Amino acid sequence: MPAAAPEVVVVGAGPVGLTAAHELARRGLRVRLVDAAPAPAVTSRAVAVHPRTLETFTQMGVVDAMLPHGRKNRAFTMFAGGRRLVRLEADYSSMPTSHPYTLIVAQTDTEAVLRAAVARLGVQIEWNTRLTGFRQDTDGVHVRLTRADGTEESLRTSWLVGCDGGHSTVRKLLGLELIGTTSETWMLADAPVDTDLPPDTIYWTHTGRQALMMVPYARDGHWRLLDTAPRTGGTGAGAEAGAAARLSAKLSAGLGRRVRVGEPEWTSVFTFQQRMVPRMRVGRVFVAGDAAHVHSPASGQGMNTGIQEAYNLGWKLAQVHHRHAGSRLLDTYGEERVPVGRALLGSTRTATFLVQMKNLLASVALPAVFAVVRTVPALRRAIQRKVLGGMSGLRIAYRESSLTTAETREHLGWAAQGVVLATLPEHAPAPGERVTAGQVHDPAAPGCRALHDELRDPRWSLLFAPGGAHAGSDDAPDDTPDDVAVTAAVQYGEWLSVRTVEDDGGRTGPAPLPDPGGALRTALGLPPGGWLLVRPDGYVAARGALLTRAALRGALAPLAPSEPLAGMARLEPGLVLPAPTHRPKEQGA
């Protein structure tokens, strides 16, 4: 019996494609994952996994397998002209998270963990398989695949997701242009380094004319090095002859101590760009990661951003495919993520300038600047939080999203019969923010542990505190919060997890979530009858002080069915392309 046709084809088996495939398969879709490369990569471009991505890996159920491969970094230390300027410690006090660090882990290890995860879900990667063409209509996508031996396969699928890198075939066939400019040429190297510097921080150093960075791997004595002014171009083991000696001399001058760099295991000299696409969806076809935006590696955001995009898209695509939401939900992918990519270009442009610091004045001015930073604690803390806020991903929010329902008392139940019931506590997560932005990270609190377990459920979550004032009407005399929760659990249980955050009075409701002592209710700002609607990616969509049918209908309204595949009407005929007649020159997925 022939295998069932795939419901999604994902192109590219890097971290972004693996995340997309995992989240789609986890939600019951048949996925084919193809990549033009002959085998997994053996070198690592990305090495930093930031806190928000670690939260995502926790929801995916893979973080425990990831952590042993990496080193937790909580500091950034700066040198110039042989002098230490400042050590900035990680300060996440204003950005609560269960992962208050950046994990330094080779991309090869990240991909290995994700490959094992998708394999457990029955997804096998098809290497040596290149996408060479597609065309789409309102009902699906016709895809052509070409293997390394020249054999071709034509198939039909419901959706196509391009995670095929900076030279993306999917993006090119869609006619999406990368808008922006080219930028600097840098060199990356993985090498053994003999130094007395402790490997508990990332190091940045200025030599007087340029800057370099050192990032410690979990493997003792091995570092990722970044040179912002390499001498030649190329890639591979032989591309940078003499690189070890040059890096040794530069680092020794900047750090003011002997540093000996061994022969690099890998080098890559590349010219990065600062460009992005204006939209990330055309009909039934999507792009994510480097297929949608390319930029400087200065702040280590590329892989992290791509993983967040794949996670954002995965649950939305699955919900529309299973007809649990209207197709307008797919428009929110670009609506939410294009602004993030745009902001990323700005922040990485700033980071690039700060990292390379080419001019001679920098070596003179920096000691004076950081002398002030060292002696003014408030300024130091502000810089630490600003830097971390930009890199960590913890401050990304969707307050303006179509899925985020504003907190109006009439609409969401903040008042009943003209009586104000409650106000949102200052530190409780607001609509558009991560639910984990609240103080919900105490492992000793049963409610906090239960919440993190709940976030691993691939469905939406309706968190509800039992009790509360009666909000019935002549049309719905039993419209109590408890009744609304029970009805929601029955009506939407296939895609909505309804959990009763238990109080200490013994009152229960659907699927009790234990919270003895009330730590979770306090952190989330849930009064009796209060509720919180959490998206599958952990962001708060809506909340209120009293759960009513009207309030819940308002919060779920953005998921309502719409016309078939909203967005296809905007698809210009020229973007539905036939298969090309030649093999693309670009190497990659």
N, C-alpha and C positions, 0 to 999 in steps of 0.2 A: 504494500500500500504506500503510495508516495507521501512524502512529508507534507504537512499543511503549509500553505503559503505564509511567509512572514507578514506580520502586521506592521512591523517597523524595520527598516534597514538603517543601521547606524554605520557611517563611513568614518573610519579612524579608530584605532584601538589604543590610543594614548590615554592619559588620565581622564580627559573630558569624555571621550567616547565610551570608555569603560564605565564611568559614572552614569552616563545616559542609559547604556544598555542595562546596567544593574537596576536602576530605578524603574525602567519600563518592564523588565522581566519580573521584578519584585511585585509589580501590580498586575501580573497575569498576561502581559502581551508576549506574543511570539516575536523574537528578535533575531535578526541576522546581523552579525558584527564583522565587517570586512576591513582589511587593511592591505595596502599595496606593498608594504615592506615584507621581506621574506621571513622575518622572525622579530621577536621583541627587541627593542633597543638595548644596547649594552653600555651606553653612556647616558649621563644625566644632565639635561639643561637646567631643570628646576630642582631646587634643594630645600626650599622653605615651605612648610605647611603651617599656615597661620591659624589662630584660634577659631575663627568662624568656620573654616574648613574642617578643623578637628571636631567641632560640634556637628557638622554635617556627617562626617565619618561615624560619629557616635550614633546618629539617627539611622545610618545605613547598616550599623552593626559590624563595622570593620575596624574601629579605632583600636581595639585591644590587640589586633594583629599588627597594626601599624606602629604603635609606640615602641616596641622593642627594637625596631630598626633605626630609630633616630636618637638624636641628642636634644634635650630640652634647653632652649636658649632663652635667657631672661635679661640679657644686658647687651649694650652697644657701647664700645669703648673707642675713643678717638685719640689719635696721635698726630703730631705735626712736627717736622724738623727734629725728630728724635725725642720729643717731650710728650708725655701723656697729658692730654687736655682735660678730659672728663670721662667718667664712666656713667652712663645713663642706665639705671635699673628699670626693669619692667614695672609699670604701675597700672594695674587693671582695677584699681579701687572704684573708678567711675564707670567701669565697663565689666560688670560681673560675668564670669564665665567659669566653667569647670576645667578649662584648659588655659590657664594664665601664662602662656609661653608660646613660642614658635618652635615647632619641631623641625630640626635640621635632618632631613632624610633624603637620600638619593632618589631621584625620580624613578630609577629602575626598581627600587624596592617598593615605592608607592604603587607602581604599575603591577608588580608581582602580587601584592596583596589584593588589588582590585581584580586582577585576572582570576585569582583563586575564588574570589567572591562571585564573579559572574559565572564561573564554571559550576559552582554549587547550585546556581539557578538554572543550569542547563544550557547556558550560552557558550558556544565554542567559537573561538576567533578563527576566521578564514584568512590566513596569511596569503601573500602573493596574489591577492585579489583586488583589482583596481576598478573603481567606478569609472566607466568611460562614456556614460550618457544617461539621460533620463528625460521623460516628458510627463507632465501631469495633467489631470483633468479634475472635475469636481468630485470624482469617486475614488481616485487613487493615483498612484505614481507607477509608471512603467520604467523599470531600471535595467540598464545593461551593465554587466560585470565582465571584465576580461582578466583571465588568469595569466600567470607568467609564461605558460606554455602556449599561449595564443588562443586557447579555447574561450568561447564566449557563452554567456548565459543571459537570457532575458527573463525577467520575472515581474510580477505585479505586487505591489505592496500598498498599504494604506498611507504610510508616512515615510519620509526620508529625513534623516538628521545628519548634517555634515559637521563632523568634528575632525576634519582632515587637514588642520594646520594652516600655516601662513600662505601656502601655495594652493589652497583649497580648490579642488575641482568643482565641488558643489557650489561654492560661492561664484566661481567664474561662469558656470553654466546658468546660474540664476541672473547673471548680469549685475550683481551687486558690486559696486566699486568701493575699494578701500580709500577713504578720504583722509588726507593728512600729508605728512612730509617724511622724508628720510632723515636719519639722524647720525649718531656717532658710531665709530668702529671700536669695539672692545674685544678683550680676550678673556675667555674662561679657561681655567685649568684645574684639574684634580691631581693633587701631588702630595707626597709625603713631605712634611716640613719639620725640621729640627729647630726648636725654639723653646725658650724658657717661659713663654707666655702661657698662662692657664687657659685651657680650652672651654671656658665657661662663659664666653661672650663672643659676639661678632666684633672684629677689629676693622677700623677704618684709619688709614694713615695717609698723610700728605708729605710728599718728598721735597716740596719746594717748587715743583713744576707740574705735578700730577698727583692723582690719588689712586690708592689700591684698597682692596678689601680682602679679609681673610675670614672664612667661615668654617668652624670646626665640625667635622663629621663625627658620628658616633664611634667610628673606627679610630682607635687611638693613633695619634701622629699623622692623620690624614686630613687635609683641608681642601676646601674649595677656594680658589684664588680668582680675583677679578682685577684685571689690569685695564685701566681706562685709556691707556695710550700705547697699544702694542706696536711693534715695529713693522710686521708684515701681516699678510692675510692668509687665509686657507684654513683647513681643518685636518684633524687626524694627528697621529703620533709624531709624524715627521714634519708637520706644518710649521712648527715653531722651534726650529733648531736653535739651541742656545737659550731657550726660554728659562730653564732652571737657573742658569747663572744670572740672567738679567733680573728675574724676579727676586733672587736672593739679594742682589745689590740694591734694588729699589726698596724692598721691605726693610732691609737693615738700615738704610738711610732714614726712612720715615719713622721707624720704631726706635731708633737709637740703641740697638742691640744686635748682636749677631743672629742672623736668621739664615739657615741653609735650606734651600728648596731642592728636593730630590728630583729625579727625572719624572716629569708628569706622566701619569697614566693616560691622560686624555687632554687635548687642548682644542679649543674652537675659537677662531677669530672671525667675527661676524659684524656686519653693519645692521643695526636694528633700526626699526622704523616706528613712527608714532601715527598710526592710521586705524580707522575703524569704518564699519559699514553703517549706513543710515538706518537700516532696518534688518531684523534678524529672522523674518518669516516672509515667505512668498507662498501663499496657498497652503499646500501640504508639505512643504519643504522648509527646513530650519537650518540655521548655522549657529555654532557655539564655539567658544574658545578662540584660538588663534585664527580660525576660519572667519571670525567676526571682527577681530581687533588684534593688532600687533603693536608692541610698544617696548620701551626700555625695560631691561631686567632689574633696574636699580632698586626697586622696592619689593621684588619677588612676588609680583601680583598676578602674572599671567596665568599660571596653572591654577591658582586659587580661584581667580575670577571665572575661568572656564568651568571648573568643577561646580561652582555656585550656579552658573548658567544651566549646566546639564541637570542639576538637581531641581532647579526652578521649572525647567521645561518638562522633566520626566513625569511629575505627578499631574501636571496640567494636561499633557497629551494623553495620559492614561485615562483621566477622568472624562475627557471629551470622547475618546474612543469607546469607552464603556457606556456612553450616553448618560453619564451622571451629571453632566453640565453641558451648556450650550457652547457652540464653537467660538463665541466671543471670548471665552476664557483663554484661548490661544493667543489672542491679541495682547493679553496682559504680559506675555513673555517678553516681547520687545518693549512694551510700555514700561516695564519695570527694569529691564536689563540694559537697554540702550543708554539711558541716563547714567547708569553705573559705569558703563564703558567709557562714556564721554568724560565723566569726572576722573576716571582712572588715567586717561591720557593727560589731563592737567596735572594730577598728582605725581605721575611718573616723570613728567617733564621737569617738575620742580625737583624731584628726587635725583634725577639724572644730573642736573646742574650742581646739586649739593654734593653728590658722590664724586664727580670728576674734578671739580675745583681746579681748573687748569691754570689760572693766573698766579703769578708770583706773589701778588698782594695777599693771597689767601694764607700763606705761611706766616705772614706778619700779623694779619688781623685776627686769625683764629685764636692764638693764645690769649689775646686781650679779651675777645668776646667770651670765651669759655672760662676765663678767670671770674667774670661777673656771674656766669651761670653757676659756677661752683659755690659762690658765696651768697647767692640769693635762692634759698630753698624753694620759694613759691615759683620762681621763674623756671627752676630746674624741673619741678613737678609738672608745670604747664607744658614744657617742651617734651617731657617723657610721654605725657598723655596725648599730646598732639601727634607725635610720631607714631605711637602705638595705635591711636585711633585710626590713622590713615592706613596702616599696614594690616591691622588685625582683622578687618572686615566686620568687627562687632558693631560699628556705628552705621552700617548700611541699613536703611529702613525704607519701607514702601508706604509712607504716609499719604502720598498723593495717588496711590494706585486705585484703579477701579474696583479692586477687591477689598479695599479698606473702607469700612463704613464709619463715618465721623460720629463722634459721641454727642448726639443730640438727645436731650432728656426725653423729648416726646417720642422719638423714633426708637430708641434703644432701651427705654424703660428706666431712665434715671429719675423719673417721677411717676407717681400713680395718683390719679384723682387730685392733681394739683399739689401733692405733698412731695417735697424733695426727700428722697430716700437715703442717698449717700453721695459722697464726693470721692473722686478717684484719689487714692493715696499718692503722695508725691513720687515715690519710687516704684510704683506698680507699672508694669508694661502697658503702654498705650497702643491703640490700633496702629498698625504699620510697623511696630517694633518687634524684635525677637521676644518671645515669651521668656527666654532665658536671660533677658536684660534685667529681670527682677532678681531679688536675693533668694534664688532657688537652688543654690549650689552647696548647701550644707549636707555632707554625706551622712551625718548623724541624725538628720531629720527624716523620718519615714515618708512624709509627704513629698519632700524634695526628691527622694529616691524614686518614689512612685511616679512623679511627673516625668522624670528622665526616661523611665521605662515606657511610659505612655507615648513619648515623642518618637519612639522606635516603631510605633504602629504606622503603617503607610497611609492611613486615613486622616481626614480632618478630625479634630477633637473639640468637643463641646464640654468644657469644665464648668460644673454647676455646684453651687453651695445650697444644700437643702434648706427649706424654711422660707421665710420672707413673707411680705404682705400679700393678701389676696388681691388679684388684679382682674377679677372676673367682670363680665358684662352680661347684658341680656342675651347676646348672641352666643357667648361662651361662658356660662356661669361657673364652669370648673377650670377656668384658665389660671390655675395656680402654677407657680414655677415647677413644682414636682410633677404635675400633670403634663406640662409642656415638655419636660425632659423625657418622660416615659414615651410620649407620642413621637418625639424626634428619634428616639432610639429604635422604635418599631418602623417608622416610615423611612428613615435614611440610614439604617444600620449598615448597609452594604458599603457605604463610603464615609460614614460619620460615626466616630466613637464617642458615645455619650458617657461621661464619667461623673459620678457624684463625689465631690470632695467632702468627705464625711466630717461632721463636727463632733464635739465631745458630748453632745446630748443624746447620741444614739440614733439620730434621724438618718435614714438611708434613702437611697433612690437607685436608679439604674447603675450597674457596674461600679460599686463603691471603690473609691480611691482613698486609701487610709491616710489620715492627717491628724494623728493624735497630738494635742498641744496646739494645733492650728498654725504651725509655722508656714505652711504653704498658702493657706487662705490669707494670712497676713501679707505675705510677700506678693501675692497676686492681687490683693485688694478686693477680695470677694466677701461681701456681706451676706447674710442669709438671703437666699433667693438670687444672689448675684451670679453672673456667668461670663465666660470668656470663650470666644470661638477662635481656635488656633488652626492655621493652615497646615498641610502636610510638611511644609518646609520649616515649621516652627515659628512663623510670624503670626502675630495677632491680627485677625481680620476685623473683629468687632468685640465689644464688651458692653455690659450694662449692669445696673444695680438690681434689676428685677427681670427675671426671664419670663417673657410673655410670648404668645404666638405671633403677635404683630412685630415684636422686636426681632424674633428669630427669622421671620419672613423677610424683614428688611435686611438682615445681615446676609441671608442666603440669596438675595435677589440677583447679585452679579453672576450667579451660576445658572440662572434660568435659561431654558432652551431658547435658541434663536434660529434664524434662517439657516439652511444647510451650508455648512462651512463658510461662515462669515469671513470675508477677506478674499475669497476667490473672485468676487466682482472687481476687485482692484488689480487683478493679475493681467497685465498687458499681454497681448498675444505673443509679442517678441520675447517674452521671458519663459515661455513654455518651449524649451528647445529640444530638437531631435538629438539623437546620439551623434557625437562628433565622428568624423570620418578618419581621424588620426589619433594616435596615442599622445596624451599630454606629455610634454617634456619634463615637467616638474616632478622630482622624486618626492615621494611621501604617500600618506594614506590616500 
